[in-house]
Amino acid sequence: MHMITRRDMIKTIGLVAGAFTMSDFGGMAFAQGSASLQSTKEYSLPPLPYDYGALEPHLSEQILRLHHDKHHAAYVNGLNATLKKMAEASEIDQGMVKTLAFHGSGHALHTLYWENMAKNGGGEPNGMSGDMIGRDFGGYSRFKSLFVSTGKAIQGNGWVVLAFEPLGKRLVLLGVQRHEDSIFAGSVPVLVMDMWEHAYYLQFHNDKAKYIDVFINNLVHWPAVETRLRALC
Protein backbone atom coordinates (compact mmCIF):
# COMPACT_ATOMS: atom_id res chain seq x y z
CA MET A 1 0.00 0.00 0.00
CA HIS A 2 1.11 3.56 -0.55
CA MET A 3 0.03 6.84 1.05
CA ILE A 4 -2.28 8.88 -1.15
CA THR A 5 -1.04 12.46 -1.41
CA ARG A 6 -3.30 15.52 -1.25
CA ARG A 7 -2.83 15.93 -5.02
CA ASP A 8 -3.90 12.29 -5.58
CA MET A 9 -6.89 12.86 -3.35
CA ILE A 10 -8.05 15.87 -5.30
CA LYS A 11 -7.68 13.91 -8.55
CA THR A 12 -9.77 11.09 -7.06
CA ILE A 13 -12.46 13.50 -5.96
CA GLY A 14 -12.50 14.89 -9.49
CA LEU A 15 -13.08 11.38 -10.82
CA VAL A 16 -15.95 10.97 -8.39
CA ALA A 17 -17.49 14.32 -9.33
CA GLY A 18 -17.38 13.22 -12.96
CA ALA A 19 -19.08 9.99 -12.05
CA PHE A 20 -21.84 11.86 -10.24
CA THR A 21 -22.55 14.20 -13.12
CA MET A 22 -21.98 11.93 -16.08
CA SER A 23 -24.18 9.15 -14.69
CA ASP A 24 -27.19 11.30 -15.52
CA PHE A 25 -26.33 11.31 -19.23
CA GLY A 26 -26.37 7.58 -19.91
CA GLY A 27 -23.75 4.92 -20.55
CA MET A 28 -22.61 6.10 -23.97
CA ALA A 29 -21.79 9.63 -22.80
CA PHE A 30 -19.81 8.24 -19.90
CA ALA A 31 -17.99 5.78 -22.12
CA GLN A 32 -16.83 8.58 -24.37
CA GLY A 33 -15.36 10.43 -21.41
CA SER A 34 -13.86 7.44 -19.61
CA ALA A 35 -10.92 6.45 -21.81
CA SER A 36 -8.47 7.91 -19.30
CA LEU A 37 -10.14 5.94 -16.50
CA GLN A 38 -9.55 2.71 -18.37
CA SER A 39 -5.81 3.33 -18.52
CA THR A 40 -5.51 4.41 -14.86
CA LYS A 41 -3.44 2.18 -12.60
CA GLU A 42 -5.22 0.33 -9.82
CA TYR A 43 -6.27 2.12 -6.67
CA SER A 44 -4.95 0.90 -3.33
CA LEU A 45 -6.29 1.23 0.20
CA PRO A 46 -4.42 4.09 1.89
CA PRO A 47 -3.26 3.36 5.43
CA LEU A 48 -4.88 5.30 8.23
CA PRO A 49 -2.95 8.50 9.00
CA TYR A 50 -2.83 7.39 12.67
CA ASP A 51 -2.98 4.20 14.77
CA TYR A 52 -6.27 2.33 15.06
CA GLY A 53 -6.66 3.42 18.68
CA ALA A 54 -5.58 7.02 18.12
CA LEU A 55 -9.11 8.47 18.22
CA GLU A 56 -10.20 6.82 21.47
CA PRO A 57 -12.23 7.44 23.56
CA HIS A 58 -14.15 9.39 20.90
CA LEU A 59 -14.10 6.61 18.29
CA SER A 60 -13.08 3.09 19.22
CA GLU A 61 -10.22 1.01 17.84
CA GLN A 62 -12.70 -1.74 16.92
CA ILE A 63 -14.74 0.61 14.76
CA LEU A 64 -11.67 1.95 12.95
CA ARG A 65 -10.32 -1.54 12.23
CA LEU A 66 -13.60 -2.79 10.79
CA HIS A 67 -14.45 0.44 9.01
CA HIS A 68 -11.06 0.91 7.35
CA ASP A 69 -9.92 -2.68 6.77
CA LYS A 70 -13.28 -4.09 5.68
CA HIS A 71 -15.68 -1.38 4.49
CA HIS A 72 -13.21 1.04 2.89
CA ALA A 73 -11.26 -1.86 1.41
CA ALA A 74 -14.44 -3.16 -0.21
CA TYR A 75 -14.90 0.15 -2.04
CA VAL A 76 -11.31 0.04 -3.32
CA ASN A 77 -11.71 -3.55 -4.53
CA GLY A 78 -15.06 -2.73 -6.14
CA LEU A 79 -13.61 0.34 -7.88
CA ASN A 80 -10.72 -1.64 -9.36
CA ALA A 81 -13.00 -4.47 -10.45
CA THR A 82 -15.42 -2.07 -12.12
CA LEU A 83 -12.66 -0.20 -13.96
CA LYS A 84 -11.29 -3.53 -15.23
CA LYS A 85 -14.76 -4.56 -16.39
CA MET A 86 -15.25 -1.25 -18.19
CA ALA A 87 -11.83 -1.47 -19.84
CA GLU A 88 -12.71 -4.89 -21.26
CA ALA A 89 -16.29 -4.07 -22.26
CA SER A 90 -17.36 -3.39 -25.83
CA GLU A 91 -20.23 -1.22 -24.52
CA ILE A 92 -20.69 0.64 -21.25
CA ASP A 93 -24.11 0.17 -19.67
CA GLN A 94 -25.83 2.19 -16.96
CA GLY A 95 -25.14 -0.48 -14.37
CA MET A 96 -21.39 -0.08 -14.83
CA VAL A 97 -21.67 3.70 -14.61
CA LYS A 98 -23.61 3.54 -11.33
CA THR A 99 -21.26 0.92 -9.87
CA LEU A 100 -18.21 2.99 -10.75
CA ALA A 101 -19.77 6.06 -9.11
CA PHE A 102 -20.74 4.06 -6.01
CA HIS A 103 -17.32 2.52 -5.38
CA GLY A 104 -15.31 5.54 -6.56
CA SER A 105 -17.31 7.88 -4.36
CA GLY A 106 -17.04 5.53 -1.41
CA HIS A 107 -13.26 5.37 -1.78
CA ALA A 108 -12.81 9.14 -2.15
CA LEU A 109 -15.14 10.04 0.70
CA HIS A 110 -13.58 7.54 3.11
CA THR A 111 -10.08 8.78 2.24
CA LEU A 112 -11.20 12.29 3.18
CA TYR A 113 -13.03 11.06 6.27
CA TRP A 114 -9.91 9.56 7.86
CA GLU A 115 -7.92 12.74 7.34
CA ASN A 116 -10.84 14.85 8.62
CA MET A 117 -10.35 13.48 12.12
CA ALA A 118 -7.88 13.92 14.96
CA LYS A 119 -8.11 12.99 18.64
CA ASN A 120 -7.89 16.58 19.82
CA GLY A 121 -10.10 17.99 17.09
CA GLY A 122 -13.15 20.18 17.22
CA GLY A 123 -13.41 23.81 18.17
CA GLU A 124 -13.75 26.74 15.78
CA PRO A 125 -11.68 26.81 12.60
CA ASN A 126 -9.14 29.55 11.92
CA GLY A 127 -7.68 31.00 8.74
CA MET A 128 -9.41 30.72 5.38
CA SER A 129 -11.78 27.97 6.53
CA GLY A 130 -12.96 30.05 9.47
CA ASP A 131 -13.38 33.14 7.30
CA MET A 132 -15.36 31.27 4.63
CA ILE A 133 -17.60 29.57 7.17
CA GLY A 134 -18.30 32.94 8.75
CA ARG A 135 -19.08 34.49 5.37
CA ASP A 136 -21.16 31.65 3.89
CA PHE A 137 -23.02 30.46 7.00
CA GLY A 138 -23.18 33.54 9.18
CA GLY A 139 -20.65 32.30 11.73
CA TYR A 140 -19.38 29.06 13.20
CA SER A 141 -22.24 28.66 15.67
CA ARG A 142 -24.84 28.66 12.88
CA PHE A 143 -22.67 26.38 10.72
CA LYS A 144 -22.35 23.90 13.58
CA SER A 145 -26.12 23.89 14.12
CA LEU A 146 -26.72 23.30 10.40
CA PHE A 147 -24.07 20.58 10.23
CA VAL A 148 -25.61 18.71 13.16
CA SER A 149 -29.17 19.04 11.86
CA THR A 150 -28.09 17.89 8.38
CA GLY A 151 -26.65 14.71 9.87
CA LYS A 152 -29.72 14.04 12.00
CA ALA A 153 -32.00 14.52 8.99
CA ILE A 154 -30.32 11.77 6.94
CA GLN A 155 -32.62 8.76 6.84
CA GLY A 156 -30.66 5.52 6.91
CA ASN A 157 -27.21 5.79 5.37
CA GLY A 158 -25.44 8.78 3.89
CA TRP A 159 -22.87 11.53 4.38
CA VAL A 160 -22.70 15.11 5.54
CA VAL A 161 -20.46 16.97 3.10
CA LEU A 162 -19.01 20.46 3.36
CA ALA A 163 -17.85 21.25 -0.17
CA PHE A 164 -16.17 24.06 -2.04
CA GLU A 165 -18.28 25.16 -5.00
CA PRO A 166 -15.93 26.72 -7.59
CA LEU A 167 -18.49 28.66 -9.66
CA GLY A 168 -19.61 30.72 -6.70
CA LYS A 169 -16.30 30.28 -4.87
CA ARG A 170 -18.21 29.44 -1.73
CA LEU A 171 -18.82 26.63 0.74
CA VAL A 172 -22.01 24.56 0.54
CA LEU A 173 -23.34 22.07 3.07
CA LEU A 174 -24.87 18.90 1.65
CA GLY A 175 -26.80 15.99 3.08
CA VAL A 176 -25.86 13.16 0.72
CA GLN A 177 -28.24 10.21 0.89
CA ARG A 178 -26.82 8.22 -2.02
CA HIS A 179 -23.22 9.06 -2.69
CA GLU A 180 -23.30 7.60 -6.19
CA ASP A 181 -25.74 10.15 -7.57
CA SER A 182 -26.40 12.94 -5.09
CA ILE A 183 -24.02 15.88 -4.85
CA PHE A 184 -23.63 19.47 -6.09
CA ALA A 185 -22.02 18.85 -9.49
CA GLY A 186 -18.50 20.27 -9.72
CA SER A 187 -18.18 20.87 -5.99
CA VAL A 188 -15.19 19.41 -4.12
CA PRO A 189 -15.66 17.96 -0.62
CA VAL A 190 -13.39 19.45 2.04
CA LEU A 191 -15.03 17.99 5.16
CA VAL A 192 -17.13 14.83 5.33
CA MET A 193 -18.89 12.89 8.08
CA ASP A 194 -19.83 9.28 7.42
CA MET A 195 -23.42 8.58 8.46
CA TRP A 196 -23.50 4.92 7.48
CA GLU A 197 -24.24 2.82 10.55
CA HIS A 198 -20.91 0.98 10.33
CA ALA A 199 -19.22 4.32 11.18
CA TYR A 200 -20.70 4.48 14.67
CA TYR A 201 -23.11 1.64 15.60
CA LEU A 202 -20.67 -0.58 17.53
CA GLN A 203 -19.99 2.27 19.94
CA PHE A 204 -23.02 4.55 19.84
CA HIS A 205 -25.64 1.96 18.86
CA ASN A 206 -28.77 3.73 17.60
CA ASP A 207 -27.80 7.09 19.12
CA LYS A 208 -26.50 8.72 15.94
CA ALA A 209 -27.07 12.16 17.47
CA LYS A 210 -24.36 11.45 20.03
CA TYR A 211 -21.97 10.32 17.29
CA ILE A 212 -22.61 13.56 15.38
CA ASP A 213 -21.97 15.64 18.49
CA VAL A 214 -18.72 13.78 19.24
CA PHE A 215 -17.58 14.19 15.64
CA ILE A 216 -18.12 17.95 15.41
CA ASN A 217 -16.98 18.73 18.97
CA ASN A 218 -14.04 16.35 19.39
CA LEU A 219 -12.85 14.91 16.08
CA VAL A 220 -12.99 17.45 13.22
CA HIS A 221 -9.42 18.20 12.17
CA TRP A 222 -9.77 21.77 10.89
CA PRO A 223 -6.12 22.06 9.73
CA ALA A 224 -6.86 19.37 7.12
CA VAL A 225 -9.88 21.35 5.91
CA GLU A 226 -7.73 24.48 5.74
CA THR A 227 -5.12 22.68 3.62
CA ARG A 228 -7.73 21.47 1.13
CA LEU A 229 -9.34 24.87 0.80
CA ARG A 230 -6.02 26.60 0.17
CA ALA A 231 -5.25 24.06 -2.55
CA LEU A 232 -8.56 24.86 -4.25
CA CYS A 233 -8.70 28.65 -3.90
PyMOL commands that set and color helices and strands:
alter all, ss='L'
color gray80, all
select helices_A, chain A and resi 6-32+35-38+61-88+94-115+127-137+140-153+197-199+201-204+208-219+222-232
alter helices_A, ss='H'
color red, helices_A
select strands_A, chain A and resi 159-165+170-176+188-194
alter strands_A, ss='S'
color yellow, strands_A
deselect
rebuild
show_as cartoon
